[in-house]
Each structure stands twice: as structure tokens, then as C-alpha cells.
Amino acid sequence: YACRKTLADSRPRVRGRFAKNDDFNDPTVPNSRRHYDDDEEE
């Protein structure tokens, strides 16, 4: 578990979700399914 957690913590995220390493501006989930918005922190 600790190994997976460190890997997950180091991955780039978009609005709290994982993003591809080469696509920082592209959310992995369509906007219609954004249940966990982190817009307030930005």
C-alpha cells in the first residue's frame, strides 16, 4: 500500500483526478461527471 500511495501522490492531477503525464490541460473525465470539484482550491 505504501508503495502505491507514494506513486499516486507523485502523479500529476487535474481537479483531484489523475491526469496523463503529457496531457496536463485535459481532464480524464468529461465535465458532465465532475462530482469532486476542486475549483475552490485553485
Contacts in CASP RR format, 6 or more apart in sequence:
PFRMAT RR
TARGET T0000
AUTHOR 0000-0000-0000
METHOD contacts of the structure
MODEL  1
YACRKTLADSRPRVRGRFAKNDDFNDPTVPNSRRHYDDDEEE
8 18 0 8 1.000
11 18 0 8 1.000
11 19 0 8 1.000
11 21 0 8 1.000
12 18 0 8 1.000
12 19 0 8 1.000
12 20 0 8 1.000
12 21 0 8 1.000
12 24 0 8 1.000
13 19 0 8 1.000
14 24 0 8 1.000
14 25 0 8 1.000
14 26 0 8 1.000
14 27 0 8 1.000
14 28 0 8 1.000
15 27 0 8 1.000
15 34 0 8 1.000
15 36 0 8 1.000
15 37 0 8 1.000
15 38 0 8 1.000
15 39 0 8 1.000
16 36 0 8 1.000
16 38 0 8 1.000
17 27 0 8 1.000
17 28 0 8 1.000
17 29 0 8 1.000
17 36 0 8 1.000
18 28 0 8 1.000
19 26 0 8 1.000
19 27 0 8 1.000
19 28 0 8 1.000
20 26 0 8 1.000
20 28 0 8 1.000
27 34 0 8 1.000
END
